[in-house]
Amino acid sequence: MIKRKAAIMALVLATIFIFVSGIASAQESEESAGNKTMVILGCALAIGIAGISSAIGLALAGSSAVAVTAEKPNLFGKLLVLQVLPMTQSVYGLLTAILLMMGAGLLGGEKLLSGPEGALAGMGAVWIGLAVGLTGTSAINQGMVASSSISAVGRNPDVAARGIIFTVMPETIAIFGLLVGILLMTGLGLLGGA
């Protein structure tokens, strides 16, 4: 319950920061810098929310894996696969952040974020980061499923493959978020499209 309250509070603070940043960047004399600030915020949302969610999912699965491994050390390899699955959402957040930075010219290149297109790309980056970050919260649920799968493998090692299948299912939500993020980046011209 405390974790949920902390996650909700983090989302509320992030939302407030988004709107305050939007107002501040609208008043900046250097509009390109304001747009890059929005891209940076989008990157932070993508990796921050997905990373925290992955850490929670990893902790949930890891605590079960430690308990089962203590009694059955020979299951370590099977349990490790199940335990690391919630980490993939943080990889999606990282990939999104890197693509946004590349598209905005923050990692080199001459991409200028000015004019109406730049403002749209800057604000779009915030929403892309938020979408990828929020769909990345599926890592928490994935950690819960992984924890149950780990317990099941402790009782019957033959169910490991089925446990992996069940554990991967919540991740499809994060994959959808990443796909939408990539499509939006392309549409906004951050990935060479539009």
N, C-alpha and C positions, 0 to 999 in steps of 0.2 A: 504494500500500500504506500509506503514511504517513497519507493522508487517511482511509482506512478505520479505521486504529487510532485516529486522533483522533476520528472520529465515534463509534466504539464507546466510547471513554473518556468522551466527552460524554454519551452515553446512560446509562452506568453512574453517572456523577456526578449526572445528573438524577434517576435512579431512587432513589439514596441520599437526595437532597434531598427527594424526594416523601415518603419514609417518615419522615424526620426531621421534616419539616414537619407530617406527619400526627400524629406523637406530640406535637410541641410545641403544635399547635393544640388537641389533645384536652385538654391541661393548662391552657389559657388560661382565665382567669376570664370573659373577654368572648367568648362563643362566636360571636357575630356577626362579630367582628373576625377570629377564626380562620378562619371560613368564607370571609370576603372574601380572606384571605391565600391560601387554596386556589384561589380564582377567579383571583387575580393570578398564581399559579404556573401554572395552566392556560393563561392568556393568554401567559405567557412561553414555555411549552413549544411552543404552537402557532406563534407567530411566530418564535421562536428556531430551532427545528429546521427548519421550512420555509424560513426566510430563509437559513440557512447552506447548506442543500441547493440552493436557487435560485442562490446566489452561486457555488457550485461548478459547477453546470450551465451558468451563464452564462459562466464562465471557460473551460470546456471548448469550448463552441460559439464563444465569442468569439475564442479563439486560432486556430481554423480559419478563421473569417471574416476575420480580419486577414491571414492568409497568402494567402487567395484574392483578397481585395480588392487586395492589393499588386500582383498580376499582372493582375487584371481589374477595374479600378475601376467599370466600368459595371454590375457585378453587385451593387453595394452594397445597393440596395433589397431585392432578393430575399434576400440573405444576412442583412440586418438582421431580417427577419421570422423567419427560422429561429433566429437568435441569441437573440432575446428570449423565445422560447416557454418556456424553463425558469423564467422569472420568475413565471409565474402561480401556482405553488405558494406563493410568499410572499404573494401576494394572498389566497389561501385562508386562510393562517395569520392574516393581518391581519383579514380578515372575521370569522373565528372569535373572535379576541381582542376585537374591537369588540362582537360579539353577546354574548359572555360578560360583558363589562363593563356593557353595557346591562341585561342580565338580572339582574345582581347589584346594580344601583343605583349602580355606581361612576361612571357618567356622568350622574348625576341620577336623579330618581325616588325613590320610597320603598320599594323592594324590600328587605325585611329578610331576612337569611339567619340565622335563629335556629331553634332547635328541631330536631327530627329531620329535617324537610324541608330546612332550611337546611344541615345537616351533609351530607345526601345530595347537595344541589346543589353544595356546595363541593367535596366529593370527586369528584363527577361532572365538575365543571369541569376538574379535573386530568386525568382520564382522557380527556375530550373533547379537551383540548389536546394530550395525548400522541398520541391517534389521528390527529388532523389533522396534527400535526407529523411523525409517522412516515410516514404515507402521502405526505406532502410530500417525503420523500426520493426520490420518483420523479423529482424534478427533476434529480438527478445522472444517472440513466439517460437522461432526456430530453436532457440536454446531450450525452451520448455519441452518441445517435442524430442530434441536430442537427449535431454535428460531422461525422459521416459524410455527412449530407445536404448540408452545405455543401461538402464535398470533391467530392461528385457533381455539384453544380450548377456548380462550377468547371470540371469536365470537360465537362458538357453542361447548359447553362442551361435546356433544355426540361424537365428533371426536377424543377424547383423545386416545383411543386404536389404531386407525389408525395412529395417529401422532407418537405413540410409535413405531409402525412397520416401518414407514418411517425413524424414527430417528435411529433405530438399523441397518438399511441397510449399512451405511458407515462403521460401525464397523467390518463388515466381512473382510475387508482388513487387519485390525489389527489382527484379529484371524488367518488369513492365515500367517501373519508374525510370530506370536507366534508359530504356528504349525511348520513352517519351522525351526525356532530357536530350538525348542525342538528336532526335527528330526536330525538337525546338531549336537546338543550337544550329542545326543545318538551315532551318527556315529563317532564323534571324541573321544568317550570314557569318556566324562565329566559327563554322566549320567549312567555309568555302562555298556554301550554298547561297540560295536566294539570289 
